[in-house]
Amino acid sequence: MDILQAIIIAIVEGLTEFLPVSSTGHMIIAQNLLGVAQGDAFVHAFTFIIQFGAILSVVVLYWKRFFRLDHTPAPDGASPWQQFKHKWYFYWLLLLGVLPAVIIGLAAKKSGLLDWLLDSVLVVAIMLVVGGVFMLFCDRIFNKGSEAVELNERKAFKIGLFQCISVIPGVSRSMATIVGGMSQNLTRRKAAEFSFFLAVPTMAGATLLDLVDLFKDNAEWATTHNILVLVIGCVVAFIVALLAMKWFVNFLTKYGFKAFGWYRIVVGVIILVLLLSGHSLQMVD
């Protein structure tokens, strides 16, 4: 992977990370179009690591809400554990939300299923279409939520279960968690913002795991060029995601999922037609 390819893929990642269109799926498509070798351990790691670069934009944009403790008095008679949980409640909800993804993600990676999925453009195309059709109707299935409804432990864990579906490229982690939040009667805005917050520990864990695996399997990948590619990819993804995130929240709150649903269907159908007609997606050799 050269630097220009890394920049293009990082722009794709930054633009799509918070949109319900599957950033992983779009990066796989972009890699194929650019002729980036598939099945390579470094390419797989690059896909996850630059996602974490984009996710860091959440910490910057929402830093006052992300770094927070509840300093209000705990309820009378609260045990030491209840007092601790009261103070660290926001992070406790994040932990509950990320737990299912940790279990499912580790199982998928250990079995080799995750690496196989990351190499399959066909899976991406199918899931783009399936997810797109669902999104055409999800605004009808789930109401707009209530401002009075707040996140709690049960809701956070259930949203985490929805996030597990996104282990399949093309599903979209953003879509899965936002829909999970809407299923718990959260407003679109609250569901989207918790989706952003939940992405930080989820992608931090995935990034750390990939780095450990890369060094454990073969540290020869850590050339000056590859490290430069990773750094540039993370920086570009971070900047683009920072610009795209706020636009997405406002658009989703006002218009819902339908536009994204049609986009997914069109892109997925085009890729399926190309693949089933025997054409290669590689525009660059």
QUIDAWO-V545793 format. One record per residue. N is the residue number from 0. RES is the residue in three letters. D_CENTER is the distance of its C-alpha to the mean C-alpha in Angstrom with 2 decimals. Layout:
n=N res=RES d_center=D_CENTER
n=N res=RES d_center=D_CENTER
This chain:
n=0 res=MET d_center=22.38
n=1 res=ASP d_center=24.19
n=2 res=ILE d_center=23.27
n=3 res=LEU d_center=23.27
n=4 res=GLN d_center=20.87
n=5 res=ALA d_center=18.52
n=6 res=ILE d_center=18.86
n=7 res=ILE d_center=18.26
n=8 res=ILE d_center=15.09
n=9 res=ALA d_center=13.83
n=10 res=ILE d_center=14.89
n=11 res=VAL d_center=12.99
n=12 res=GLU d_center=9.73
n=13 res=GLY d_center=10.77
n=14 res=LEU d_center=11.86
n=15 res=THR d_center=9.01
n=16 res=GLU d_center=5.82
n=17 res=PHE d_center=6.95
n=18 res=LEU d_center=8.95
n=19 res=PRO d_center=8.91
n=20 res=VAL d_center=9.87
n=21 res=SER d_center=7.27
n=22 res=SER d_center=6.78
n=23 res=THR d_center=7.61
n=24 res=GLY d_center=10.41
n=25 res=HIS d_center=11.66
n=26 res=MET d_center=11.90
n=27 res=ILE d_center=13.82
n=28 res=ILE d_center=15.97
n=29 res=ALA d_center=16.60
n=30 res=GLN d_center=17.58
n=31 res=ASN d_center=19.97
n=32 res=LEU d_center=21.43
n=33 res=LEU d_center=22.08
n=34 res=GLY d_center=23.62
n=35 res=VAL d_center=21.46
n=36 res=ALA d_center=22.60
n=37 res=GLN d_center=20.40
n=38 res=GLY d_center=20.73
n=39 res=ASP d_center=21.10
n=40 res=ALA d_center=19.73
n=41 res=PHE d_center=19.18
n=42 res=VAL d_center=17.21
n=43 res=HIS d_center=14.84
n=44 res=ALA d_center=14.56
n=45 res=PHE d_center=14.24
n=46 res=THR d_center=11.12
n=47 res=PHE d_center=9.35
n=48 res=ILE d_center=11.57
n=49 res=ILE d_center=11.10
n=50 res=GLN d_center=7.33
n=51 res=PHE d_center=8.95
n=52 res=GLY d_center=11.49
n=53 res=ALA d_center=9.49
n=54 res=ILE d_center=8.20
n=55 res=LEU d_center=11.96
n=56 res=SER d_center=12.79
n=57 res=VAL d_center=12.01
n=58 res=VAL d_center=14.73
n=59 res=VAL d_center=17.05
n=60 res=LEU d_center=16.82
n=61 res=TYR d_center=16.98
n=62 res=TRP d_center=18.91
n=63 res=LYS d_center=21.75
n=64 res=ARG d_center=19.72
n=65 res=PHE d_center=17.49
n=66 res=PHE d_center=20.62
n=67 res=ARG d_center=22.85
n=68 res=LEU d_center=25.28
n=69 res=ASP d_center=27.36
n=70 res=HIS d_center=30.92
n=71 res=THR d_center=32.61
n=72 res=PRO d_center=35.13
n=73 res=ALA d_center=34.02
n=74 res=PRO d_center=35.93
n=75 res=ASP d_center=39.48
n=76 res=GLY d_center=39.99
n=77 res=ALA d_center=36.41
n=78 res=SER d_center=36.25
n=79 res=PRO d_center=34.99
n=80 res=TRP d_center=31.70
n=81 res=GLN d_center=31.39
n=82 res=GLN d_center=32.22
n=83 res=PHE d_center=29.60
n=84 res=LYS d_center=26.92
n=85 res=HIS d_center=28.12
n=86 res=LYS d_center=27.71
n=87 res=TRP d_center=24.27
n=88 res=TYR d_center=23.03
n=89 res=PHE d_center=19.78
n=90 res=TYR d_center=18.67
n=91 res=TRP d_center=20.12
n=92 res=LEU d_center=17.89
n=93 res=LEU d_center=14.76
n=94 res=LEU d_center=16.37
n=95 res=LEU d_center=17.08
n=96 res=GLY d_center=13.60
n=97 res=VAL d_center=12.10
n=98 res=LEU d_center=15.21
n=99 res=PRO d_center=14.61
n=100 res=ALA d_center=11.40
n=101 res=VAL d_center=13.58
n=102 res=ILE d_center=16.38
n=103 res=ILE d_center=14.83
n=104 res=GLY d_center=12.73
n=105 res=LEU d_center=15.99
n=106 res=ALA d_center=18.04
n=107 res=ALA d_center=16.13
n=108 res=LYS d_center=16.32
n=109 res=LYS d_center=19.93
n=110 res=SER d_center=21.00
n=111 res=GLY d_center=19.82
n=112 res=LEU d_center=17.93
n=113 res=LEU d_center=14.56
n=114 res=ASP d_center=16.47
n=115 res=TRP d_center=18.25
n=116 res=LEU d_center=15.30
n=117 res=LEU d_center=13.92
n=118 res=ASP d_center=17.42
n=119 res=SER d_center=17.80
n=120 res=VAL d_center=17.64
n=121 res=LEU d_center=19.51
n=122 res=VAL d_center=16.86
n=123 res=VAL d_center=14.33
n=124 res=ALA d_center=17.16
n=125 res=ILE d_center=18.14
n=126 res=MET d_center=14.83
n=127 res=LEU d_center=14.47
n=128 res=VAL d_center=17.95
n=129 res=VAL d_center=17.68
n=130 res=GLY d_center=14.65
n=131 res=GLY d_center=16.50
n=132 res=VAL d_center=19.67
n=133 res=PHE d_center=18.17
n=134 res=MET d_center=16.83
n=135 res=LEU d_center=20.39
n=136 res=PHE d_center=21.67
n=137 res=CYS d_center=19.11
n=138 res=ASP d_center=20.61
n=139 res=ARG d_center=23.88
n=140 res=ILE d_center=22.73
n=141 res=PHE d_center=21.36
n=142 res=ASN d_center=23.44
n=143 res=LYS d_center=22.39
n=144 res=GLY d_center=22.54
n=145 res=SER d_center=24.89
n=146 res=GLU d_center=24.89
n=147 res=ALA d_center=26.99
n=148 res=VAL d_center=24.37
n=149 res=GLU d_center=22.73
n=150 res=LEU d_center=20.06
n=151 res=ASN d_center=21.75
n=152 res=GLU d_center=21.28
n=153 res=ARG d_center=21.48
n=154 res=LYS d_center=18.98
n=155 res=ALA d_center=16.40
n=156 res=PHE d_center=16.93
n=157 res=LYS d_center=16.75
n=158 res=ILE d_center=13.38
n=159 res=GLY d_center=12.31
n=160 res=LEU d_center=13.99
n=161 res=PHE d_center=12.10
n=162 res=GLN d_center=8.74
n=163 res=CYS d_center=10.72
n=164 res=ILE d_center=11.04
n=165 res=SER d_center=7.66
n=166 res=VAL d_center=9.41
n=167 res=ILE d_center=11.09
n=168 res=PRO d_center=9.97
n=169 res=GLY d_center=10.56
n=170 res=VAL d_center=9.60
n=171 res=SER d_center=6.27
n=172 res=ARG d_center=4.13
n=173 res=SER d_center=5.41
n=174 res=MET d_center=8.63
n=175 res=ALA d_center=9.08
n=176 res=THR d_center=9.01
n=177 res=ILE d_center=10.95
n=178 res=VAL d_center=13.30
n=179 res=GLY d_center=13.67
n=180 res=GLY d_center=14.78
n=181 res=MET d_center=17.04
n=182 res=SER d_center=18.53
n=183 res=GLN d_center=19.66
n=184 res=ASN d_center=21.41
n=185 res=LEU d_center=19.30
n=186 res=THR d_center=19.57
n=187 res=ARG d_center=16.84
n=188 res=ARG d_center=16.77
n=189 res=LYS d_center=16.68
n=190 res=ALA d_center=13.97
n=191 res=ALA d_center=11.75
n=192 res=GLU d_center=12.79
n=193 res=PHE d_center=12.26
n=194 res=SER d_center=8.65
n=195 res=PHE d_center=8.52
n=196 res=PHE d_center=10.83
n=197 res=LEU d_center=9.26
n=198 res=ALA d_center=6.20
n=199 res=VAL d_center=9.25
n=200 res=PRO d_center=11.02
n=201 res=THR d_center=8.37
n=202 res=MET d_center=7.43
n=203 res=ALA d_center=11.14
n=204 res=GLY d_center=12.31
n=205 res=ALA d_center=10.66
n=206 res=THR d_center=12.07
n=207 res=LEU d_center=15.34
n=208 res=LEU d_center=15.74
n=209 res=ASP d_center=15.42
n=210 res=LEU d_center=17.86
n=211 res=VAL d_center=20.21
n=212 res=ASP d_center=20.27
n=213 res=LEU d_center=20.95
n=214 res=PHE d_center=23.83
n=215 res=LYS d_center=25.11
n=216 res=ASP d_center=25.36
n=217 res=ASN d_center=26.73
n=218 res=ALA d_center=26.81
n=219 res=GLU d_center=28.44
n=220 res=TRP d_center=25.13
n=221 res=ALA d_center=25.29
n=222 res=THR d_center=27.50
n=223 res=THR d_center=27.85
n=224 res=HIS d_center=26.38
n=225 res=ASN d_center=23.18
n=226 res=ILE d_center=22.64
n=227 res=LEU d_center=23.33
n=228 res=VAL d_center=20.81
n=229 res=LEU d_center=18.06
n=230 res=VAL d_center=19.28
n=231 res=ILE d_center=19.57
n=232 res=GLY d_center=16.12
n=233 res=CYS d_center=14.59
n=234 res=VAL d_center=17.06
n=235 res=VAL d_center=16.60
n=236 res=ALA d_center=12.79
n=237 res=PHE d_center=13.47
n=238 res=ILE d_center=16.30
n=239 res=VAL d_center=14.89
n=240 res=ALA d_center=11.77
n=241 res=LEU d_center=14.44
n=242 res=LEU d_center=16.52
n=243 res=ALA d_center=14.10
n=244 res=MET d_center=12.56
n=245 res=LYS d_center=15.90
n=246 res=TRP d_center=16.93
n=247 res=PHE d_center=14.08
n=248 res=VAL d_center=15.02
n=249 res=ASN d_center=18.61
n=250 res=PHE d_center=18.24
n=251 res=LEU d_center=16.37
n=252 res=THR d_center=18.97
n=253 res=LYS d_center=21.77
n=254 res=TYR d_center=21.07
n=255 res=GLY d_center=18.49
n=256 res=PHE d_center=16.52
n=257 res=LYS d_center=19.43
n=258 res=ALA d_center=19.09
n=259 res=PHE d_center=15.54
n=260 res=GLY d_center=16.98
n=261 res=TRP d_center=19.85
n=262 res=TYR d_center=17.87
n=263 res=ARG d_center=15.85
n=264 res=ILE d_center=19.24
n=265 res=VAL d_center=21.06
n=266 res=VAL d_center=18.77
n=267 res=GLY d_center=18.53
n=268 res=VAL d_center=22.30
n=269 res=ILE d_center=23.21
n=270 res=ILE d_center=21.47
n=271 res=LEU d_center=23.06
n=272 res=VAL d_center=26.42
n=273 res=LEU d_center=26.27
n=274 res=LEU d_center=25.42
n=275 res=LEU d_center=27.96
n=276 res=SER d_center=30.59
n=277 res=GLY d_center=30.36
n=278 res=HIS d_center=28.94
n=279 res=SER d_center=26.76
n=280 res=LEU d_center=23.70
n=281 res=GLN d_center=24.81
n=282 res=MET d_center=26.40
n=283 res=VAL d_center=26.96
n=284 res=ASP d_center=28.77
